[in-house]
C-alpha cells in the first residue's frame, strides 16, 4: 500500500483521517471550504483557517478504471477504480479515492460496472485512508 505524502498544510487532514474523521480546511474570515489545503484563502486571501468536520456524504463526480494498472504496487488488485467524489456539504470540494464494498476491502472489491456518475457514496476509513462505499 502506498502512503500519503504529507506537507505542513495537509498534515491535519491525514491526522483527522487517522482518527476516522473527514475534515476540510475552511477560511475563518469568509467561511469558504478549500481543498487541497493551503495557507491562503483563494477567495478572500485571508491566512486564517480552521479544520471543519464534514458529513462524508457525496456523489461520484467522475471515475476511471485503469487498465493496465498505472502503479506496480496495485497490479494484483486490477481492475480497480479511482473515483472523484464531490462532497454533499461542500460541493466545491472534490476528493480522490477508491469506491470499495466495505471499509478495508480490497480496491477491486466493487464491480466497476456498479459505479455511476452521480452515485451516492459515504466515506469510510481504512488504516487512516479515506475510502468510499455506496450509500
C-alpha positions in Angstrom: 0.0 0.0 0.0 1.2 3.4 -0.8 1.2 6.0 2.0 0.3 9.7 1.6 3.0 12.3 1.4 2.2 15.0 3.8 3.2 18.6 4.0 2.6 21.3 6.6 -0.7 22.5 5.2 -2.1 19.0 4.5 -0.9 17.2 7.7 -4.0 17.9 9.7 -6.2 16.2 7.0 -4.3 13.0 7.5 -4.2 13.3 11.3 -8.0 13.6 11.3 -8.4 10.7 8.8 -6.3 8.5 11.1 -8.9 9.1 13.8 -11.8 8.3 11.3 -12.8 11.9 10.8 -13.2 13.7 7.4 -12.4 17.4 7.8 -11.6 20.1 5.3 -9.8 23.3 5.7 -12.0 26.4 5.7 -11.4 30.1 5.8 -12.4 31.6 9.2 -12.9 35.0 7.6 -15.1 34.3 4.6 -16.2 30.7 5.5 -15.2 29.1 2.2 -14.0 25.5 2.5 -11.0 24.6 0.4 -9.1 21.6 -0.7 -6.3 20.9 -1.2 -5.2 22.6 2.0 -3.1 25.8 1.5 -2.0 28.7 3.6 -4.1 31.4 1.9 -7.8 31.5 1.0 -8.2 31.7 -2.8 -11.4 33.7 -2.3 -10.5 36.5 0.1 -6.7 36.0 0.5 -7.0 35.5 4.3 -4.5 33.4 6.1 -7.0 32.5 8.9 -8.3 28.9 8.7 -9.7 26.0 10.6 -10.5 22.4 10.0 -14.2 21.7 9.8 -15.9 18.3 10.0 -18.0 17.3 7.0 -20.6 14.6 6.8 -18.6 12.3 4.5 -21.6 12.0 2.1 -21.1 12.8 -1.5 -21.6 11.7 -5.1 -19.3 10.3 -7.7 -18.3 13.2 -9.9 -16.0 11.2 -12.1 -14.1 7.9 -12.1 -11.7 5.7 -14.0 -10.8 2.0 -14.1 -7.1 1.9 -15.1 -6.1 -0.9 -17.5 -3.3 -1.9 -17.1 -2.5 -0.7 -13.6 -0.6 2.6 -13.6 1.4 1.7 -10.5 3.1 -1.7 -9.9 2.0 -1.8 -6.3 -1.6 -2.1 -7.4 -1.1 -4.8 -10.1 -2.6 -7.6 -8.0 -5.8 -5.6 -7.4 -6.5 -4.7 -11.0 -9.0 -3.8 -12.2 -9.7 -1.3 -9.5 -11.4 2.1 -9.6 -10.3 5.6 -8.8 -13.2 8.0 -8.1 -13.5 11.7 -7.7 -16.2 12.5 -5.0 -18.0 15.8 -4.7 -18.8 16.4 -1.1 -22.5 17.0 -0.3 -21.9 19.7 2.3 -19.0 21.3 0.4 -19.8 20.9 -3.3 -16.7 22.8 -4.4 -14.6 20.2 -2.7 -13.8 17.0 -4.7 -11.7 14.3 -3.2 -9.9 11.4 -5.0 -10.2 7.9 -3.6 -11.5 4.4 -4.2 -15.0 3.0 -4.1 -15.0 -0.3 -2.2 -17.6 -2.7 -0.9 -16.9 -2.0 2.7 -14.2 -0.3 4.9 -10.9 -2.1 4.5 -12.0 -4.1 1.5 -9.5 -4.6 -1.4 -9.6 -1.9 -4.1 -11.1 -4.4 -6.5 -14.0 -5.4 -4.1 -16.6 -3.5 -6.1 -17.6 -4.4 -9.6 -16.7 -1.4 -11.8 -20.0 -1.9 -13.6 -21.8 -0.7 -10.5 -20.1 2.7 -10.5 -22.3 5.6 -11.8 -21.6 9.3 -12.2 -23.9 10.9 -9.6 -24.0 7.7 -7.5 -24.3 8.5 -3.8 -21.4 7.5 -1.6 -20.3 7.7 2.1 -16.7 7.9 3.4 -15.2 5.1 5.4 -11.7 4.8 6.7 -9.1 2.0 6.5 -5.7 2.3 8.0 -6.1 6.1 8.1 -7.1 6.4 4.5 -10.5 7.7 3.4 -12.3 5.3 1.0 -15.9 5.4 -0.3 -18.7 2.9 -0.2 -22.1 3.1 -2.0 -24.6 5.0 0.2 
